[in-house]
Amino acid sequence: MSKYKHRKLIIRVVSNSFLGIMLIIGGTWSPVAHADQFDQQIQALQQQNDQNLVTISQLEEQAGSYQDAISRLESQIAQIQQQIIDSEGKRIDLQQQIQVAENEMADQRHIVGEIVRQSYLDGQPSTLEMLASSKDLSNFFDKETYRASVQRKIQTTLNTITNLRVKLQEQKNQFDQLLLTQKSQQAQLDANKSQQAQLLAYNQSQQTSYDQQMQGNQTKIVALRSQQAALISRYQIGGTLAGDTSHGGYPVTWNNSPQDSLIDSWGMFNRECVSYTAFKVHQDYLAGKDKHDMPYWGGIGDARNWPANARSAGIPVDTNPTPGSIAISAAGTWGHSMYVEAVGTQNGRQAVYVSQYNADFSGHYSEGWRYTNGLYFIHF
């Protein structure tokens, strides 16, 4: 099938010491070399943009990992903060329990002091005196047993409170240490989050820089294509296009020159299928048949790319043929484009009568019927 090619023209080096290269086409100087230079610049900018897209994609993936890390750290910080709050609460509770125990010990010491003081007030009677003063033996044992019982109870209470206070103090010390550890962990998590946030901010600034570079490159590409189209139009078309009626009206200059030796107004090489169909679209537009003129698709003009290019330009694409539409086959490496002259049937199947170039891979003009299955139609 026909193809869009940006291959270099065959040139002859007049001398090894000759500093310049001359292109001889039809006996006159041609702007093809200069147009080719535009293509080289455009291709370099497009390659740079392609690489930028890859880099931006990698940066976006990297930014996602930074954001995930920040989210995880925020979750961990929230958890450790809650743990600190819980630990602070338990520490306060233990402190209160310790205070209650100390108050209880103070009370018990006060009771002991009162008992001792009362003993001294009673004159500290000896056991013998107590026995002699008791009305009976049972009364003596009751007093002695009571006093001993009170002393044991107080001592037991003091021991219990003392042990409780020691235990509570140990627990408080443990929570004090736990709080120190938790606050240290929180500080480390905050530092990690700050680092990830800095990396994310730098990543986003890089993305912005690459985006701006791509926009700048795209502006340069548009300007270069405009200059290229103007140069080609000035030198190769010369204003009015003289059509060859036996070749679909295709310009004589382009038709009579060797295939791929000239570049047309839309960046296509001459006698290729896309060059012919681009010319037909432009002619129909000038005649008021088409709503859209042919865009400049140099560098992106393989026939198989036309449907996507057309959709991007807001030009309808479907599978319904109409006279004057452009039929596109995506088969092969480059695809093939044809101009629809008429719509009909062949052997009971829908078909279109097309005119085309390079169906034979030799740059020749031809016409004929073709079934519509597998074809797209662009309605300029």
C-alpha positions as CSV (number, residue, x, y, z in Angstrom):
1,M,0.0,0.0,0.0
2,S,1.0,3.7,-0.3
3,K,3.1,5.2,2.5
4,Y,4.2,8.5,3.8
5,K,7.9,8.6,3.9
6,H,10.5,11.1,5.1
7,R,13.5,9.4,3.6
8,K,16.4,11.5,2.4
9,L,16.8,12.3,-1.3
10,I,19.6,10.7,-3.2
11,I,22.3,13.3,-3.8
12,R,25.5,13.4,-5.6
13,V,28.6,14.8,-3.9
14,V,30.4,16.8,-6.6
15,S,33.7,16.7,-4.8
16,N,35.1,15.4,-1.5
17,S,36.4,18.9,-0.8
18,F,33.1,20.5,-1.8
19,L,31.7,22.2,1.4
20,G,28.1,22.3,0.3
21,I,25.6,19.8,-1.1
22,M,23.5,20.8,-4.2
23,L,20.2,19.2,-5.0
24,I,19.4,19.2,-8.7
25,I,15.7,18.6,-9.4
26,G,14.3,19.5,-12.8
27,G,17.3,21.6,-13.6
28,T,16.5,24.2,-10.8
29,W,17.4,24.6,-7.1
30,S,14.9,23.0,-4.8
31,P,13.8,23.9,-1.3
32,V,13.5,20.2,-0.4
33,A,16.8,20.2,1.5
34,H,15.7,23.2,3.5
35,A,12.3,21.7,4.1
36,D,14.1,18.6,5.3
37,Q,16.0,20.6,7.8
38,F,12.7,21.8,9.2
39,D,11.7,18.1,9.5
40,Q,15.0,17.4,11.4
41,Q,14.4,20.2,13.8
42,I,10.8,19.2,14.3
43,Q,11.7,15.6,14.8
44,A,14.4,16.6,17.4
45,L,11.8,18.6,19.3
46,Q,9.2,15.8,19.1
47,Q,11.8,13.3,20.4
48,Q,12.6,15.6,23.2
49,N,8.9,15.9,24.1
50,D,8.6,12.1,23.9
51,Q,11.4,11.7,26.3
52,N,9.9,14.4,28.5
53,L,6.7,12.5,28.6
54,V,8.5,9.4,29.7
55,T,10.3,11.4,32.4
56,I,7.1,13.0,33.6
57,S,5.4,9.6,33.7
58,Q,8.3,8.4,35.9
59,L,8.1,11.5,38.1
60,E,4.3,11.0,38.5
61,E,4.9,7.4,39.6
62,Q,7.6,8.6,42.0
63,A,5.3,11.3,43.3
64,G,2.7,8.7,43.9
65,S,5.1,6.8,46.1
66,Y,6.0,10.0,48.0
67,Q,2.3,10.7,48.6
68,D,1.7,7.1,49.8
69,A,4.6,7.4,52.2
70,I,3.3,10.7,53.5
71,S,-0.2,9.1,54.0
72,R,1.3,6.2,55.9
73,L,3.4,8.5,58.0
74,E,0.4,10.6,58.8
75,S,-1.5,7.5,59.9
76,Q,1.4,6.4,62.1
77,I,1.7,9.9,63.6
78,A,-2.0,9.9,64.4
79,Q,-1.6,6.5,66.1
80,I,1.4,7.5,68.1
81,Q,-0.3,10.7,69.1
82,Q,-3.3,8.7,70.4
83,Q,-0.9,6.4,72.3
84,I,0.8,9.4,73.9
85,I,-2.6,10.7,74.9
86,D,-3.5,7.3,76.4
87,S,-0.1,7.1,78.2
88,E,-0.5,10.6,79.6
89,G,-3.9,9.6,80.9
90,K,-2.6,6.4,82.6
91,R,0.3,8.3,84.0
92,I,-2.0,10.9,85.6
93,D,-4.2,8.1,86.9
94,L,-1.2,6.4,88.5
95,Q,0.0,9.7,90.0
96,Q,-3.5,10.1,91.5
97,Q,-3.4,6.5,92.9
98,I,0.1,7.2,94.4
99,Q,-1.3,10.3,96.0
100,V,-4.2,8.4,97.5
101,A,-1.8,5.7,98.8
102,E,0.4,8.4,100.4
103,N,-2.7,10.0,102.0
104,E,-3.8,6.6,103.3
105,M,-0.3,6.1,104.8
106,A,-0.4,9.4,106.4
107,D,-3.8,8.6,108.0
108,Q,-2.5,5.3,109.3
109,R,0.6,6.9,110.7
110,H,-1.6,9.4,112.4
111,I,-3.7,6.5,113.9
112,V,-0.5,4.8,115.1
113,G,0.6,8.1,116.7
114,E,-2.7,8.4,118.5
115,I,-2.4,4.9,119.9
116,V,1.1,5.6,121.1
117,R,0.1,8.9,122.6
118,Q,-2.9,7.4,124.4
119,S,-0.6,4.7,125.8
120,Y,1.6,7.3,127.3
121,L,-1.4,9.2,128.7
122,D,-2.6,6.0,130.3
123,G,0.7,5.9,132.2
124,Q,1.9,2.8,130.2
125,P,0.7,0.2,132.7
126,S,2.6,-2.9,132.8
127,T,1.1,-6.2,132.0
128,L,1.2,-7.1,135.7
129,E,-0.6,-3.9,136.6
130,M,-3.2,-4.5,133.9
131,L,-3.8,-8.0,135.2
132,A,-4.1,-6.7,138.8
133,S,-6.5,-3.9,137.8
134,S,-8.7,-6.2,135.8
135,K,-11.8,-7.4,137.5
136,D,-11.4,-10.8,136.0
137,L,-9.0,-12.7,133.7
138,S,-11.3,-12.4,130.7
139,N,-11.3,-8.6,130.9
140,F,-7.5,-8.6,130.8
141,F,-7.3,-10.8,127.8
142,D,-9.9,-8.7,126.0
143,K,-7.9,-5.5,126.4
144,E,-4.6,-7.1,125.4
145,T,-6.1,-8.9,122.4
146,Y,-7.7,-5.7,121.2
147,R,-4.5,-3.7,121.4
148,A,-2.5,-6.4,119.7
149,S,-5.1,-6.7,117.0
150,V,-5.2,-3.0,116.3
151,Q,-1.4,-2.9,116.0
152,R,-1.3,-5.9,113.6
153,K,-4.1,-4.4,111.5
154,I,-2.3,-1.0,111.3
155,Q,1.0,-2.7,110.4
156,T,-0.6,-4.8,107.8
157,T,-2.3,-1.8,106.3
158,L,0.9,0.1,106.3
159,N,2.7,-2.7,104.6
160,T,0.0,-3.1,102.0
161,I,0.0,0.6,101.3
162,T,3.8,0.7,101.1
163,N,3.9,-2.2,98.6
164,L,1.1,-0.6,96.6
165,R,2.9,2.7,96.5
166,V,6.1,1.0,95.3
167,K,4.3,-0.9,92.6
168,L,2.4,2.3,91.5
169,Q,5.7,4.2,91.4
170,E,7.3,1.5,89.3
171,Q,4.4,1.6,86.8
172,K,4.6,5.4,86.7
173,N,8.3,5.2,85.9
174,Q,7.6,2.7,83.1
175,F,5.0,5.0,81.6
176,D,7.4,7.9,81.9
177,Q,9.9,6.0,79.9
178,L,7.2,4.9,77.4
179,L,6.2,8.5,76.9
180,L,9.8,9.5,76.2
181,T,10.0,6.7,73.6
182,Q,6.7,7.6,72.0
183,K,7.5,11.2,71.8
184,S,10.9,10.3,70.2
185,Q,9.0,8.2,67.7
186,Q,6.6,11.0,67.0
187,A,9.5,13.4,66.3
188,Q,11.2,10.9,63.9
189,L,7.9,10.4,62.1
190,D,7.4,14.1,61.8
191,A,11.0,14.4,60.4
192,N,10.3,11.6,57.9
193,K,7.1,13.3,56.8
194,S,8.8,16.6,56.3
195,Q,11.5,14.9,54.2
196,Q,8.9,13.1,52.0
197,A,7.0,16.4,51.6
198,Q,10.2,18.1,50.4
199,L,10.8,15.3,47.9
200,L,7.3,15.6,46.6
201,A,7.5,19.4,46.2
202,Y,10.8,19.0,44.3
203,N,9.2,16.3,42.2
204,Q,6.3,18.5,41.3
205,S,8.6,21.4,40.4
206,Q,10.4,19.1,38.0
207,Q,7.1,18.0,36.4
208,T,6.2,21.7,36.0
209,S,9.5,22.4,34.4
210,Y,9.2,19.5,31.9
211,D,5.6,20.6,31.1
212,Q,6.8,24.1,30.4
213,Q,9.6,22.8,28.2
214,M,7.2,20.6,26.2
215,Q,4.9,23.6,25.7
216,G,7.8,25.6,24.5
217,N,8.8,22.9,22.1
218,Q,5.3,22.6,20.8
219,T,5.2,26.3,20.1
220,K,8.5,25.9,18.2
221,I,7.1,23.0,16.3
222,V,4.1,25.0,15.2
223,A,6.3,27.8,14.1
224,L,8.7,25.5,12.2
225,R,5.8,23.8,10.4
226,S,4.4,27.2,9.4
227,Q,7.8,28.2,8.0
228,Q,8.2,24.9,6.2
229,A,4.8,25.1,4.6
230,A,5.5,28.7,3.5
231,L,8.9,27.7,2.0
232,I,7.5,24.8,0.1
233,S,4.5,26.7,-1.1
234,R,6.7,29.6,-2.3
235,Y,9.2,27.5,-4.3
236,Q,7.4,24.3,-5.4
237,I,3.8,25.3,-6.0
238,G,4.2,28.8,-7.2
239,G,0.6,29.8,-6.4
240,T,-1.7,28.2,-8.9
241,L,-1.7,24.4,-9.1
242,A,-1.8,23.1,-12.6
243,G,-3.9,19.9,-12.5
244,D,-3.5,16.8,-14.7
245,T,-7.1,15.9,-15.7
246,S,-6.1,12.3,-16.4
247,H,-4.7,11.9,-12.9
248,G,-7.5,13.2,-10.7
249,G,-6.4,16.8,-11.2
250,Y,-3.1,16.1,-9.3
251,P,-0.6,18.9,-10.1
252,V,1.5,18.2,-13.1
253,T,4.8,19.3,-11.4
254,W,4.3,16.7,-8.6
255,N,3.0,14.0,-11.0
256,N,5.9,14.4,-13.5
257,S,8.7,14.4,-10.9
258,P,10.2,11.2,-9.6
259,Q,8.3,9.8,-6.7
260,D,9.3,11.2,-3.3
261,S,11.5,13.9,-4.9
262,L,9.2,16.8,-3.9
263,I,7.3,17.8,-0.8
264,D,3.7,19.1,-1.2
265,S,2.0,21.8,0.6
266,W,1.1,19.5,3.6
267,G,4.5,18.0,4.2
268,M,3.8,14.8,2.1
269,F,6.1,13.4,-0.5
270,N,4.8,13.6,-4.1
271,R,3.0,10.7,-5.8
272,E,2.2,9.1,-2.4
273,C,-1.4,8.2,-1.6
274,V,-1.6,10.8,1.2
275,S,-0.2,13.6,-1.0
276,Y,-3.0,12.9,-3.6
277,T,-5.8,12.7,-1.1
278,A,-4.5,15.9,0.7
279,F,-4.6,17.7,-2.6
280,K,-8.2,16.4,-3.3
281,V,-9.4,17.6,0.1
282,H,-7.9,21.1,-0.5
283,Q,-9.5,21.3,-4.0
284,D,-12.9,20.3,-2.6
285,Y,-12.5,22.9,0.2
286,L,-11.7,25.6,-2.4
287,A,-14.7,24.5,-4.4
288,G,-17.0,24.8,-1.3
289,K,-17.6,21.0,-1.1
290,D,-15.6,20.4,2.1
291,K,-16.2,22.2,5.4
292,H,-12.6,21.7,6.5
293,D,-9.4,22.5,4.6
294,M,-6.5,20.0,4.6
295,P,-4.4,20.5,7.8
296,Y,-0.6,20.5,7.7
297,W,0.2,16.9,8.8
298,G,3.9,16.8,7.9
299,G,5.7,14.4,10.1
300,I,2.5,12.7,11.3
301,G,1.0,12.0,7.9
302,D,1.1,8.2,7.4
303,A,-2.3,7.1,6.1
304,R,-3.1,5.0,9.1
305,N,-2.6,8.1,11.3
306,W,-5.2,10.1,9.4
307,P,-8.3,9.0,11.4
308,A,-6.8,9.9,14.7
309,N,-5.4,13.1,13.4
310,A,-8.9,14.0,12.0
311,R,-10.6,13.2,15.2
312,S,-8.1,15.5,17.1
313,A,-9.0,18.3,14.6
314,G,-12.7,17.8,15.1
315,I,-13.2,16.2,11.7
316,P,-15.9,13.4,11.6
317,V,-14.6,9.8,11.1
318,D,-16.9,6.8,10.7
319,T,-17.5,3.7,8.5
320,N,-20.2,5.3,6.2
321,P,-18.8,6.2,2.8
322,T,-19.9,9.3,0.9
323,P,-18.7,10.8,-2.4
324,G,-15.8,13.2,-1.6
325,S,-14.8,11.5,1.6
326,I,-11.4,10.0,2.2
327,A,-11.2,6.2,2.6
328,I,-8.5,4.9,4.9
329,S,-7.2,1.4,5.1
330,A,-5.0,0.8,8.2
331,A,-3.5,-2.4,6.7
332,G,0.2,-2.6,6.4
333,T,2.9,-0.5,8.0
334,W,1.7,2.8,6.7
335,G,-1.9,2.2,5.6
336,H,-3.4,3.6,2.4
337,S,-5.6,6.6,1.7
338,M,-8.1,6.9,-1.3
339,Y,-10.5,9.6,-2.6
340,V,-14.1,8.3,-2.8
341,E,-15.5,9.2,-6.2
342,A,-18.8,7.3,-5.9
343,V,-20.6,4.8,-3.6
344,G,-22.4,1.7,-4.9
345,T,-22.4,-2.1,-4.8
346,Q,-20.4,-4.8,-6.4
347,N,-21.5,-8.4,-6.3
348,G,-24.2,-7.5,-3.9
349,R,-21.8,-5.9,-1.4
350,Q,-21.2,-2.2,-0.6
351,A,-18.3,-0.8,-2.5
352,V,-16.7,2.6,-3.3
353,Y,-15.2,3.8,-6.6
354,V,-11.9,5.4,-5.6
355,S,-9.1,7.4,-7.2
356,Q,-5.6,6.9,-5.7
357,Y,-1.9,7.1,-6.0
358,N,0.7,4.4,-5.2
359,A,-1.6,1.5,-4.9
360,D,1.1,-0.4,-6.9
361,F,4.0,0.9,-4.7
362,S,5.4,2.6,-7.7
363,G,3.8,6.0,-7.4
364,H,1.3,5.6,-10.2
365,Y,-2.3,6.9,-10.4
366,S,-5.2,4.5,-10.6
367,E,-9.0,4.1,-10.2
368,G,-11.3,1.3,-9.3
369,W,-13.9,-0.3,-7.1
370,R,-13.2,-1.5,-3.6
371,Y,-15.3,-3.1,-1.0
372,T,-15.9,-1.0,2.1
373,N,-15.2,-3.6,4.8
374,G,-12.3,-2.7,7.0
375,L,-12.3,1.0,5.8
376,Y,-12.7,4.2,7.7
377,F,-14.1,7.4,6.1
378,I,-13.0,10.9,6.9
379,H,-15.6,13.6,6.1
380,F,-13.7,16.8,5.7
